């Protein structure tokens, strides 16, 4: 994962570029009824803290020590929880490399797609910042989990895996699946944003299908490579999907104006207020 630090640098540059403009709302027709609303005074500091924590986490991960060979030699698959044990397999270098194809394609996906979509291009800088926010949140959660939970990858438990791979410090970074989380963040962010800009388009379901397929494919390949347990992949999928969907949703102008929220009084055995949210 540390090899992806340059990509995070690009995202931060995009965020700085966005805020270097006079406004994150591009003048013109789109500004009369913006899809998303951003609060710079709140979100600039928040983004800086989250992004800073992500880089700090990567630095801490890089300081991890490997697992002693003697320890590795004494490992038994029975030490793996039963719900993950069935998927333990040796390291597969070719599949590991293959798993980077959907990953590398997903990282610039929103930045490229938004540049070619007529409606989204008008809010390109705003969308770039929101994407940076989503990725930073996923990155912060990933680096924190890997830093504080040094779970061994399933490949470590197989005698068929090369010893240098089994003892490497990177093989202690199983929880949770970072590649899966980031692919989910990228693709579901793009699907959610596309649906907001094109609410009547049926193509939005294709976008969600692409997001699901890319995430599942990445998870499958990471498992087949011996890099992650099923539970690692599940958590990565949940974290990435949540980040990708919630960041656009929480910035919707309609939501902020409470057009999706209804607060109604109720009376019965007691009295009070009821909060309703329309999806």
SEMIDO-775767 format. One record per residue: residue in one letter; x, y, z of N, C-alpha, C in turn. Coordinates in steps of 0.2 Angstrom, whole numbers, padded with zeros to 4 digits, always signed. Example, Ala and Ser with C-alpha at 12.3 -4.5 7.8 and 13.67 -1.06 7.14 Angstrom:
SEMIDO-775767
A+0066-0028+0039+0062-0022+0039+0066-0016+0039
S+0064-0011+0035+0068-0005+0036+0064+0000+0039
END
This chain:
SEMIDO-775767
X+0004-0006+0000+0000+0000+0000+0004+0006+0000
X+0010+0007+0003+0014+0013+0003+0015+0015-0004
X+0016+0011-0009+0017+0013-0016+0012+0017-0018
X+0006+0018-0015+0001+0022-0017+0001+0029-0014
X+0006+0031-0011+0007+0037-0008+0007+0043-0013
X+0010+0042-0019+0010+0047-0024+0003+0049-0026
X-0002+0044-0026-0009+0045-0028-0012+0049-0023
X-0011+0048-0017-0013+0052-0012-0011+0060-0012
X-0005+0060-0014-0002+0067-0015-0005+0071-0021
X-0007+0067-0026-0011+0070-0032-0018+0072-0029
X-0021+0068-0025-0028+0070-0022-0027+0076-0018
X-0022+0077-0014-0021+0083-0010-0020+0089-0014
X-0016+0088-0020-0015+0093-0024-0021+0096-0027
X-0026+0091-0029-0032+0092-0032-0036+0096-0027
X-0036+0094-0021-0040+0098-0016-0037+0105-0015
X-0031+0106-0015-0028+0113-0014-0030+0117-0020
X-0029+0114-0026-0031+0118-0032-0038+0120-0032
X-0043+0116-0029-0050+0117-0029-0051+0123-0024
X-0047+0123-0019-0048+0129-0014-0044+0135-0016
X-0040+0134-0021-0037+0140-0023-0041+0145-0027
X-0047+0142-0030-0051+0146-0034-0055+0151-0029
X-0059+0155-0032-0063+0160-0028-0068+0157-0025
X-0071+0151-0028-0077+0148-0025-0077+0141-0028
X-0079+0136-0024-0080+0129-0026-0086+0128-0030
X-0090+0133-0031-0096+0133-0035-0094+0136-0042
X-0094+0133-0047-0092+0136-0054-0098+0141-0056
X-0096+0147-0058-0102+0151-0060-0105+0149-0066
X-0112+0151-0067-0116+0149-0072-0122+0145-0070
X-0125+0142-0075-0131+0138-0073-0131+0133-0067
X-0125+0130-0067-0124+0125-0062-0125+0128-0055
X-0122+0134-0054-0122+0137-0048-0129+0139-0045
X-0134+0140-0049-0140+0142-0047-0144+0136-0043
X-0142+0130-0045-0145+0124-0041-0139+0119-0040
X-0134+0120-0036-0129+0116-0036-0131+0109-0033
X-0128+0104-0035-0129+0097-0033-0126+0096-0026
X-0120+0098-0025-0117+0098-0019-0115+0104-0016
X-0115+0104-0009-0113+0110-0005-0107+0109-0001
X-0102+0113-0001-0096+0112+0003-0095+0118+0008
X-0093+0116+0014-0092+0122+0019-0084+0122+0020
X-0081+0126+0016-0073+0127+0017-0070+0128+0023
X-0074+0132+0027-0071+0134+0034-0071+0128+0039
X-0075+0123+0038-0075+0117+0042-0071+0112+0038
X-0072+0111+0032-0069+0105+0029-0062+0106+0027
X-0059+0112+0026-0052+0112+0025-0048+0110+0031
X-0050+0112+0037-0046+0109+0042-0047+0102+0043
X-0053+0100+0043-0055+0093+0044-0051+0088+0039
X-0051+0090+0032-0047+0087+0027-0040+0087+0029
X-0037+0092+0031-0030+0093+0032-0028+0088+0038
X-0032+0087+0043-0031+0083+0049-0031+0075+0046
X-0037+0074+0043-0037+0067+0040-0032+0065+0035
X-0030+0069+0031-0025+0068+0026-0018+0067+0030
X-0017+0071+0035-0011+0071+0038-0010+0065+0042
X-0016+0062+0045-0016+0056+0049-0015+0050+0044
X-0017+0051+0038-0016+0045+0033-0009+0045+0032
X-0005+0050+0030+0002+0050+0029+0006+0048+0035
X+0004+0050+0041+0007+0048+0047+0006+0040+0048
X+0000+0037+0046-0001+0030+0047+0003+0026+0042
X+0004+0029+0036+0009+0025+0031+0016+0025+0033
X+0018+0031+0037+0025+0031+0039+0026+0026+0045
X+0021+0025+0049+0021+0020+0055+0021+0013+0052
X+0017+0012+0047+0017+0005+0044+0024+0003+0041
X+0027+0008+0038+0034+0007+0035+0039+0005+0040
X+0037+0007+0047+0042+0005+0052+0041-0002+0055
X+0036-0005+0053+0035-0012+0056+0041-0017+0054
X+0042-0021+0059+0047-0026+0058+0044-0032+0056
X+0048-0036+0053+0045-0043+0050+0044-0048+0055
X+0041-0054+0053+0040-0059+0058+0046-0064+0058
X+0049-0065+0064+0055-0070+0064+0053-0077+0061
X+0058-0079+0057+0057-0086+0054+0055-0091+0058
X+0058-0091+0064+0056-0097+0069+0049-0096+0071
X+0046-0090+0072+0039-0090+0073+0035-0092+0067
X+0037-0090+0061+0033-0092+0055+0033-0100+0054
X+0039-0103+0056+0039-0110+0055+0035-0114+0060
X+0033-0111+0065+0029-0114+0070+0021-0113+0070
X+0020-0109+0065+0013-0107+0064+0008-0113+0061
X+0002-0113+0064-0002-0118+0061-0009-0115+0059
X-0012-0118+0054-0018-0115+0051-0024-0115+0056
X-0023-0119+0061-0028-0120+0066-0029-0113+0070
X-0023-0109+0070-0023-0103+0073-0028-0097+0070
X-0029-0099+0064-0034-0094+0060-0041-0095+0062
X-0045-0090+0063-0052-0091+0065-0056-0096+0060
X-0060-0100+0062-0064-0104+0058-0067-0101+0052
X-0069-0095+0053-0073-0092+0047-0068-0090+0042
X-0062-0090+0043-0057-0088+0038-0052-0093+0036
X-0052-0099+0040-0047-0104+0039-0048-0108+0032
X-0054-0108+0030-0056-0112+0024-0052-0108+0017
X-0051-0102+0018-0048-0098+0012-0041-0097+0013
X-0037-0100+0018-0030-0099+0018-0027-0103+0013
X-0022-0099+0009-0019-0102+0003-0012-0099+0003
X-0007-0102-0001-0001-0100-0002-0001-0093-0006
X+0005-0090-0006+0006-0084-0010+0006-0085-0017
X+0002-0081-0021+0002-0082-0029+0004-0075-0032
X+0010-0075-0034+0013-0069-0036+0009-0066-0042
X+0008-0071-0047+0004-0069-0053-0002-0066-0052
X-0006-0069-0047-0013-0066-0045-0012-0060-0042
X-0007-0059-0038-0006-0053-0034-0005-0047-0039
X-0001-0048-0044+0000-0043-0049-0006-0041-0053
X-0010-0047-0054-0016-0046-0057-0021-0042-0053
X-0021-0042-0047-0026-0038-0043-0025-0031-0043
X-0019-0029-0045-0017-0022-0046-0021-0019-0052
X-0023-0023-0057-0026-0020-0063-0033-0016-0061
X-0037-0019-0058-0043-0015-0056-0042-0010-0051
X-0037-0011-0047-0035-0006-0042-0032+0000-0045
X-0027-0001-0050-0024+0005-0053-0029+0009-0058
X-0034+0005-0060-0039+0008-0065-0044+0012-0061
X-0046+0010-0055-0051+0013-0051-0048+0020-0048
X-0042+0020-0046-0039+0026-0043-0041+0033-0047
X-0039+0033-0053-0040+0039-0057-0047+0040-0060
X-0051+0034-0059-0058+0033-0062-0062+0039-0062
X-0064+0042-0056-0068+0048-0055-0065+0054-0058
X-0059+0055-0057-0056+0061-0060-0056+0061-0068
X-0055+0055-0071-0056+0055-0078-0063+0055-0080
X-0067+0052-0077-0074+0051-0079-0078+0058-0079
X-0077+0062-0073-0080+0068-0072-0077+0073-0077
X-0071+0072-0080-0069+0077-0085-0072+0076-0092
X-0075+0071-0093-0079+0069-0099-0086+0070-0099
X-0089+0070-0093-0096+0071-0092-0098+0078-0092
X-0103+0080-0097-0104+0087-0098-0107+0091-0091
X-0111+0087-0088-0114+0090-0082-0109+0091-0076
X-0105+0085-0075-0101+0085-0069-0094+0089-0071
X-0093+0090-0077-0087+0094-0078-0087+0101-0076
X-0093+0104-0075-0094+0111-0073-0092+0111-0065
X-0093+0106-0062-0091+0105-0055-0085+0101-0053
X-0081+0101-0058-0075+0096-0058-0071+0097-0051
X-0069+0104-0050-0065+0105-0044-0068+0103-0038
X-0075+0104-0037-0079+0102-0031-0079+0094-0031
X-0080+0091-0036-0080+0084-0036-0073+0081-0034
X-0068+0084-0037-0061+0082-0035-0060+0082-0028
X-0062+0088-0025-0061+0088-0018-0065+0083-0014
X-0071+0082-0016-0076+0077-0012-0072+0070-0013
X-0070+0069-0019-0067+0062-0020-0060+0062-0015
X-0057+0067-0015-0051+0067-0010-0053+0066-0003
X-0058+0069-0001-0061+0068+0006-0063+0061+0007
X-0066+0058+0002-0068+0051+0003-0062+0046+0003
X-0057+0047-0001-0051+0043-0001-0047+0044+0005
X-0047+0050+0008-0043+0052+0014-0046+0048+0020
X-0053+0048+0020-0056+0045+0026-0054+0037+0026
X-0055+0034+0020-0054+0027+0019-0046+0026+0021
X-0042+0030+0018-0035+0029+0020-0033+0030+0027
X-0036+0034+0030-0035+0035+0038-0037+0029+0041
X-0043+0027+0040-0046+0021+0043-0041+0015+0042
X-0039+0014+0035-0035+0008+0034-0028+0009+0037
X-0025+0014+0037-0018+0015+0040-0019+0014+0048
X-0024+0016+0051-0025+0015+0058-0026+0008+0060
X-0030+0005+0056-0031-0003+0057-0025-0007+0056
X-0021-0005+0051-0015-0009+0050-0010-0007+0055
X-0009-0001+0057-0004+0001+0062-0006-0002+0069
X-0012-0003+0071-0014-0005+0077-0015-0013+0078
X-0017-0016+0072-0018-0023+0072-0014-0026+0067
X-0009-0029+0069-0004-0033+0065-0006-0040+0063
X-0011-0041+0059-0014-0047+0058-0010-0050+0052
X-0008-0056+0053-0004-0060+0048-0008-0062+0042
X-0005-0061+0036-0009-0063+0030-0009-0070+0029
X-0015-0073+0026-0015-0080+0026-0010-0084+0023
X-0006-0081+0018+0000-0084+0015+0005-0086+0020
X+0005-0082+0025+0011-0083+0030+0010-0090+0033
X+0004-0093+0033+0003-0099+0036+0004-0105+0032
X+0006-0104+0026+0007-0109+0021+0014-0110+0020
X+0017-0116+0020+0024-0118+0019+0026-0118+0012
X+0021-0117+0008+0022-0116+0000+0024-0109-0002
X+0022-0104+0003+0024-0098+0001+0032-0096+0002
X+0035-0092-0002+0042-0091-0001+0043-0088+0006
X+0049-0090+0009+0050-0088+0016+0051-0081+0017
X+0054-0077+0012+0055-0070+0012+0049-0066+0012
X+0044-0069+0009+0037-0066+0009+0034-0067+0015
X+0034-0073+0018+0031-0075+0024+0034-0071+0030
X+0040-0069+0030+0043-0065+0036+0043-0058+0035
X+0041-0055+0029+0041-0048+0027+0037-0044+0032
X+0038-0038+0033+0034-0034+0037+0027-0033+0034
X+0027-0032+0027+0021-0031+0024+0016-0037+0025
X+0018-0043+0027+0014-0049+0028+0010-0048+0034
X+0011-0043+0038+0008-0042+0044+0002-0037+0044
X+0001-0035+0037-0004-0030+0036-0011-0033+0033
X-0013-0038+0036-0019-0041+0033-0026-0038+0034
X-0026-0035+0040-0032-0032+0042-0032-0024+0042
X-0036-0021+0038-0041-0024+0033-0039-0023+0026
X-0042-0026+0021-0040-0026+0014-0040-0019+0011
X-0035-0016+0011-0034-0009+0009-0036-0008+0001
X-0033-0013-0003-0035-0012-0010-0042-0012-0011
X-0046-0017-0008-0053-0018-0009-0057-0011-0007
X-0054-0009-0001-0058-0003+0002-0057+0003-0003
X-0051+0004-0006-0050+0010-0010-0054+0009-0017
X-0054+0003-0019-0058+0002-0025-0065+0003-0024
X-0068+0001-0019-0075+0002-0017-0076+0010-0016
X-0071+0013-0013-0072+0020-0012-0073+0024-0018
X-0068+0023-0023-0068+0026-0029-0074+0025-0034
X-0075+0018-0034-0081+0016-0039-0088+0018-0036
X-0089+0017-0030-0095+0019-0027-0096+0026-0027
X-0091+0030-0026-0091+0037-0026-0093+0040-0033
X-0090+0037-0038-0092+0039-0045-0099+0037-0046
X-0102+0031-0044-0108+0029-0045-0113+0034-0042
X-0112+0035-0036-0116+0039-0032-0117+0047-0035
X-0111+0049-0036-0111+0056-0039-0114+0056-0046
X-0113+0051-0050-0116+0051-0057-0124+0051-0056
X-0126+0047-0051-0134+0046-0050-0136+0053-0048
X-0133+0057-0044-0135+0063-0041-0135+0069-0047
X-0131+0068-0052-0131+0073-0057-0135+0070-0063
X-0137+0064-0063-0141+0061-0068-0147+0057-0065
X-0151+0060-0061-0156+0056-0057-0161+0052-0061
X-0162+0054-0068-0167+0051-0072-0164+0046-0077
X-0157+0045-0076-0153+0041-0081-0153+0034-0078
X-0155+0029-0083-0155+0022-0081-0147+0019-0081
X-0143+0023-0084-0136+0021-0084-0133+0021-0077
X-0136+0025-0072-0133+0025-0065-0133+0018-0062
X-0138+0014-0065-0137+0007-0062-0132+0003-0065
X-0130+0005-0071-0123+0002-0074-0117+0004-0070
X-0117+0010-0068-0112+0013-0064-0111+0009-0057
X-0117+0008-0054-0117+0004-0048-0115-0003-0049
X-0117-0006-0055-0115-0013-0057-0107-0013-0057
X-0104-0008-0061-0097-0007-0062-0093-0007-0055
X-0096-0003-0050-0093-0002-0044-0093-0009-0040
X-0099-0013-0040-0099-0019-0037-0095-0024-0040
X-0094-0024-0047-0090-0029-0050-0083-0028-0049
X-0081-0021-0049-0074-0020-0048-0072-0022-0040
X-0076-0020-0036-0075-0022-0029-0074-0029-0027
X-0079-0033-0030-0079-0040-0029-0073-0043-0033
X-0071-0041-0039-0066-0044-0042-0059-0043-0038
X-0058-0037-0036-0052-0035-0032-0052-0039-0026
X-0058-0040-0022-0058-0045-0016-0056-0052-0018
X-0059-0054-0023-0058-0061-0025-0050-0062-0027
X-0047-0058-0031-0040-0058-0033-0036-0058-0027
X-0037-0053-0022-0033-0053-0016-0033-0059-0012
X-0039-0062-0012-0040-0068-0008-0036-0074-0011
X-0037-0074-0018-0033-0080-0022-0026-0079-0021
X-0023-0073-0021-0016-0071-0020-0013-0073-0013
X-0018-0075-0009-0016-0076-0002-0014-0070+0002
X-0017-0064+0000-0015-0058+0004-0020-0056+0009
X-0026-0059+0009-0031-0057+0014-0036-0062+0015
X-0038-0062+0021-0044-0067+0024-0050-0064+0021
X-0055-0068+0021-0062-0066+0019-0065-0060+0023
X-0063-0061+0030-0066-0056+0035-0062-0049+0033
X-0056-0049+0031-0052-0043+0030-0055-0040+0024
X-0057-0044+0019-0060-0041+0013-0067-0039+0014
X-0071-0042+0018-0078-0040+0020-0077-0033+0023
X-0073-0032+0028-0072-0026+0032-0070-0020+0027
X-0065-0022+0022-0063-0017+0017-0069-0015+0013
X-0073-0020+0011-0078-0018+0006-0083-0013+0010
X-0085-0015+0016-0090-0011+0020-0087-0004+0021
X-0081-0003+0023-0078+0004+0024-0077+0008+0018
X-0075+0005+0012-0074+0008+0006-0081+0010+0003
X-0086+0006+0003-0092+0007+0000-0096+0013+0004
X-0095+0012+0011-0098+0017+0015-0095+0024+0014
X-0089+0025+0013-0085+0031+0012-0087+0034+0005
X-0087+0029+0000-0089+0031-0007-0096+0034-0007
X-0101+0031-0004-0108+0033-0004-0110+0039+0000
X-0107+0039+0006-0109+0044+0011-0106+0051+0010
X-0100+0051+0007-0097+0058+0006-0101+0062+0001
X-0103+0059-0004-0108+0063-0009-0115+0064-0006
X-0117+0059-0002-0124+0060+0001-0124+0065+0006
X-0119+0066+0010-0119+0071+0015-0118+0078+0013
X-0116+0078+0007-0115+0085+0004-0120+0087-0001
X-0125+0083-0002-0131+0085-0006-0134+0091-0004
X-0135+0096-0008-0138+0102-0007-0145+0101-0004
X-0149+0096-0007-0156+0095-0005-0156+0092+0002
X-0151+0088+0004-0151+0085+0010-0149+0091+0015
X-0145+0095+0014-0143+0100+0018-0148+0105+0019
X-0152+0106+0014-0158+0111+0015-0164+0107+0018
X-0163+0101+0020-0168+0097+0024-0174+0095+0019
X-0173+0095+0013-0178+0093+0008-0180+0085+0009
X-0175+0082+0011-0175+0074+0012-0177+0073+0019
X-0177+0078+0023-0178+0076+0030-0185+0079+0032
X-0189+0076+0036-0195+0078+0039-0195+0077+0046
X-0197+0082+0050-0198+0082+0057-0205+0084+0059
X-0208+0079+0061-0215+0079+0062-0217+0078+0070
X-0222+0081+0072-0224+0080+0079-0228+0073+0079
X-0228+0070+0085-0232+0064+0086-0235+0064+0093
X-0241+0061+0093-0244+0060+0100-0247+0053+0100
X-0247+0051+0106-0250+0044+0107-0250+0043+0115
X-0246+0038+0117-0245+0037+0124-0240+0042+0126
X-0237+0045+0122-0232+0051+0124-0232+0056+0118
X-0228+0061+0119-0228+0066+0114-0221+0068+0112
X-0219+0070+0106-0213+0071+0104-0212+0073+0097
X-0206+0072+0094-0205+0073+0087-0202+0067+0084
X-0204+0066+0078-0202+0060+0074-0198+0063+0068
X-0192+0060+0067-0188+0061+0061-0188+0056+0056
X-0189+0058+0050-0190+0054+0044-0185+0056+0039
X-0181+0051+0036-0177+0053+0030-0179+0049+0024
X-0180+0052+0019-0182+0049+0012-0176+0047+0008
X-0175+0041+0007-0169+0039+0003-0170+0040-0005
END
